[in-house]
Amino acid sequence: MKIIFFGTPEYVVPILEGLHKAYNRGKTEKELIGVLTQSPKPSGREHQVEFSAVDTFAHAHKIDIYFDADKLPDADLAICAAYGKIIPQNVIEKFPLGILNIHPSLLPQFRGASPIQATILEGLQTTGVTIIKMDAELDHGPIVSSFKSEVLETDTNETLRDRLFQESVEFLLELLPHYIAGKINLKEQDHSKASYTKPTLKEDGYIPGEYLTAVTQGVMVQSDWPIRFIKDFTLVVNPHTIDRYIRALAPWPGTFTFVTINNEKKRLKILKSHIEEEKLMLDEVQLEGKNPVTFEQFKSGYPSFAFA
């Protein structure tokens, strides 16, 4: 058996580590023969080259690293988790057992790039991970298996994402021998129930000042807010939904608004919040060019501010 792992960010490294322990460690003939990851990129003001977390792990454990899918060696199976690029059909067809994609939602719900943000925004109490056999369409392939997981009231995009991928490790490793042996019957998704998400952008973090003025006072807003990165979804504006919005986009791209201070308009990042007595309570904020502070410290320093 020869396996290649497709992935890039830090939060999928536990899956790569699990595969390494199960298929390489202590074995004379290694079965995990390579990783496909994003190529190094210049980062920061000094433009130092930054390698992906998957690249770094593979290098440290002497696993071959590839940046071009067309140059992959022959293998039986690939495992994909947050690789970050569209995988063309000719690459999918390279693997006799296909490519298994680990997707952090209960498909067909929330196909696309922002399933965890959508889960938090819609206020779901349960989510999960679906492992599908990849086909040419986005998150469209047949389901190999899935599991459910609780969504906590305090979850951010980061905490829920990290937990789901960590929980995927044992689940995947128990599943793989049965899949490889051909003992799992794949299940077609109900495509009529599919919902779609797009990548979040920096501008998605903007929360109108009028919304914050209302919800911090516990006032209902007679407005529905269309959310760009979730297809056909609008948010009913109230303290709870704005709190979910802040958590769904934390830590990236993060949420922000504008405030006026001495007749000057400035950008204010909203870092943390919670609900208290049906009001949105801002916990931590950061004015442009300044360090993060508590909202109480901000109000003390700028008592005449107003949300713009």
C-alpha positions in Angstrom: 0.0 0.0 0.0 1.3 3.4 -1.0 -0.4 6.6 0.4 0.1 10.3 -0.3 -1.2 13.0 2.0 -2.5 16.3 0.6 -2.6 19.2 3.1 -1.1 22.5 4.1 -2.0 24.3 7.4 -1.0 23.6 11.0 -4.5 22.2 12.0 -4.2 19.2 9.7 -0.8 18.1 10.9 -2.4 15.8 13.5 -3.8 13.8 10.6 -0.5 13.6 8.9 1.2 12.6 12.2 -1.4 9.9 12.7 -0.8 8.5 9.2 2.9 8.6 9.8 2.6 6.6 13.1 0.3 4.0 11.5 2.0 3.5 8.2 5.6 4.5 8.6 7.0 4.4 12.1 8.9 1.2 12.8 8.3 -0.2 9.3 11.1 -1.2 6.9 8.9 -0.4 3.9 7.2 3.0 4.3 3.6 3.2 3.1 3.1 6.9 3.5 5.4 7.9 0.7 4.9 11.6 0.3 2.9 14.8 0.9 1.5 17.3 -1.6 1.4 20.8 0.0 1.5 24.5 -1.0 4.9 25.7 -2.0 6.9 28.0 0.2 5.9 31.7 0.1 7.6 34.9 1.2 6.1 36.2 4.5 6.4 39.3 6.6 8.1 42.6 6.0 11.4 41.0 5.3 9.8 38.5 2.9 11.4 35.5 4.5 10.4 32.2 2.9 7.8 30.4 5.0 7.2 26.7 4.6 3.8 25.2 5.3 3.2 23.2 8.5 2.8 20.0 6.5 6.0 20.7 4.7 7.8 21.2 8.0 6.5 18.0 9.5 7.3 16.0 6.4 10.8 17.4 6.2 11.5 16.5 9.9 10.2 12.9 9.4 12.0 12.3 6.0 8.7 12.1 4.0 9.1 13.2 0.4 7.5 16.6 -0.3 5.8 17.6 -3.6 4.5 21.0 -4.7 3.2 20.0 -8.1 0.3 17.4 -8.3 1.4 16.4 -11.8 4.8 15.2 -10.5 3.5 12.9 -7.8 4.8 9.3 -7.8 2.4 6.4 -8.3 0.4 5.5 -5.2 -2.7 3.5 -4.4 -4.5 6.1 -2.2 -4.4 9.8 -1.3 -5.8 11.5 1.9 -6.7 15.1 1.5 -7.3 17.7 4.3 -7.3 21.4 3.6 -4.8 21.2 0.8 -6.0 24.6 -0.5 -6.1 24.1 -4.3 -8.6 22.5 -6.7 -7.5 19.0 -7.6 -8.0 18.2 -11.3 -9.6 15.1 -12.6 -6.4 13.7 -14.1 -4.8 13.8 -10.6 -7.8 12.1 -9.0 -7.6 9.3 -11.6 -3.9 8.6 -10.7 -5.0 6.8 -7.5 -6.7 3.3 -7.9 -8.4 3.7 -4.5 -9.2 7.4 -5.1 -8.6 10.4 -2.9 -10.4 10.5 0.4 -11.3 14.1 1.4 -11.8 15.1 5.1 -14.4 17.8 5.2 -15.5 19.5 8.4 -19.3 19.5 8.0 -22.1 16.9 7.6 -22.3 16.9 3.9 -24.1 17.8 1.7 -24.5 20.7 4.2 -21.9 23.5 3.8 -19.9 22.4 0.8 -17.0 24.7 0.0 -14.4 26.7 1.8 -16.1 28.0 5.0 -18.2 25.2 6.5 -17.1 25.9 10.1 -17.8 29.6 9.9 -21.3 28.7 8.5 -21.9 26.2 11.3 -21.2 28.8 14.0 -23.1 31.5 12.2 -26.3 29.4 11.8 -26.2 28.6 15.5 -26.0 24.8 15.0 -25.5 22.7 18.1 -24.2 19.7 16.2 -21.8 19.4 13.3 -19.3 16.8 12.3 -16.8 15.5 9.7 -17.6 13.7 6.5 -15.0 11.6 4.6 -15.9 11.4 0.9 -14.3 9.8 -2.1 -13.4 12.9 -4.2 -14.8 13.5 -7.6 -14.4 16.3 -10.1 -17.1 18.5 -8.4 -16.7 20.5 -5.2 -17.3 18.3 -2.1 -19.7 16.3 -4.3 -18.3 12.7 -4.1 -19.9 9.7 -2.4 -19.7 9.5 1.4 -17.3 6.9 2.9 -18.3 7.7 6.5 -19.0 10.5 8.9 -19.2 11.4 12.6 -21.0 14.0 14.6 -19.5 16.4 17.1 -20.9 19.0 19.5 -20.6 22.8 18.9 -19.9 24.7 22.1 -21.5 28.1 22.8 -18.0 29.5 23.1 -16.6 28.0 20.0 -14.7 30.2 17.5 -13.8 29.2 14.0 -10.3 28.2 15.3 -11.4 26.1 18.3 -14.1 24.2 16.5 -11.8 23.6 13.4 -8.9 22.4 15.5 -11.2 20.0 17.5 -12.8 18.5 14.5 -9.6 17.8 12.7 -8.1 16.3 15.9 -11.2 14.1 16.3 -10.7 13.0 12.7 -7.4 11.3 13.4 -8.6 8.2 15.2 -11.8 8.0 13.1 -9.8 8.0 9.9 -7.2 5.4 11.1 -10.0 3.0 12.2 -11.7 3.5 8.9 -8.8 3.1 6.5 -8.2 -0.7 6.8 -11.9 -1.4 6.0 -11.9 1.0 3.1 -8.7 -0.4 1.6 -10.1 -3.9 2.0 -13.3 -2.8 0.0 -15.6 -3.5 2.9 -17.3 -0.1 2.9 -20.4 0.7 0.8 -20.2 4.3 -0.3 -23.3 6.4 -0.1 -24.3 9.0 -2.7 -25.0 12.4 -1.2 -28.5 13.9 -1.4 -27.4 16.7 -3.8 -30.8 18.4 -3.6 -30.0 19.3 0.0 -26.6 20.8 -0.7 -25.7 24.2 0.6 -22.6 26.2 -0.4 -20.0 28.4 1.2 -17.2 30.6 -0.3 -13.8 31.6 1.2 -14.0 34.4 3.7 -12.3 37.7 2.8 -11.0 40.5 4.9 -14.0 42.7 4.0 -16.4 40.1 5.4 -15.2 41.1 8.8 -17.0 44.4 8.7 -19.9 44.8 11.1 -22.0 48.0 10.6 -21.8 50.4 13.4 -25.6 50.8 13.6 -25.9 47.0 14.3 -23.3 47.3 17.2 -25.0 50.4 18.6 -28.3 48.4 18.8 -27.1 45.0 20.0 -24.9 46.4 22.7 -28.0 48.1 24.1 -30.1 44.9 23.7 -32.2 46.5 20.9 -33.6 44.3 18.1 -32.7 45.5 14.6 -35.4 45.3 12.0 -33.0 44.1 9.3 -31.8 41.0 7.7 -28.1 41.0 6.9 -27.0 39.1 3.7 -23.9 37.0 4.3 -21.7 37.0 1.2 -19.8 33.8 1.9 -22.9 31.6 2.6 -25.1 31.2 -0.4 -28.7 32.3 0.0 -28.2 33.1 3.7 -29.2 36.2 5.7 -28.5 36.9 9.3 -31.3 38.2 11.5 -29.5 40.9 13.5 -29.7 40.6 17.3 -27.1 40.3 20.1 -26.8 36.5 19.7 -26.2 36.5 16.0 -23.6 39.3 16.1 -21.8 37.4 18.9 -21.8 34.3 16.6 -20.5 36.4 13.8 -17.6 37.6 15.9 -16.8 34.0 16.9 -17.2 32.6 13.4 -14.6 34.9 11.9 -12.1 34.6 14.8 -9.2 34.7 14.5 -9.2 35.3 10.7 -10.3 37.5 9.0 -11.5 38.9 12.3 -14.3 41.4 12.7 -14.1 45.2 12.8 -16.2 48.3 12.7 -15.6 52.0 12.5 -15.8 54.5 15.3 -15.7 58.3 15.4 -13.3 59.9 17.9 -13.1 63.7 18.0 -14.8 63.8 14.6 -12.2 61.4 13.1 -13.3 58.0 11.7 -11.1 55.1 12.8 -11.1 51.3 12.4 -11.8 49.2 15.5 -11.1 45.5 15.6 -13.5 43.5 17.7 -11.6 40.6 19.2 -13.9 39.0 21.8 -17.5 39.3 23.0 -20.1 37.5 25.0 -23.8 37.8 25.8 -25.1 39.1 29.1 -28.7 39.9 30.0 -29.6 39.7 26.3 -27.0 42.4 25.3 -23.8 42.0 23.3 -20.9 42.7 25.6 -17.6 43.6 23.9 -14.7 42.1 25.8 -11.6 43.0 23.9 -11.0 45.5 21.1 -8.1 47.1 19.2 -8.1 50.6 17.7 -6.0 50.9 14.5 -2.4 51.5 15.4 -2.9 50.6 19.1 -2.5 47.5 21.3 -5.5 45.3 22.2 -7.4 46.5 25.3 -10.5 45.6 27.2 -13.6 47.4 26.0 -13.8 49.1 29.4 -10.3 50.5 28.9 -11.2 51.7 25.5 -14.3 53.5 26.7 -12.3 55.1 29.5 -9.7 56.3 27.1 -12.3 57.5 24.5 -15.4 58.4 26.4 -17.0 60.4 23.6 -16.5 57.7 20.9 -19.5 56.5 18.8 -19.9 53.6 16.4 -19.8 55.0 12.9 
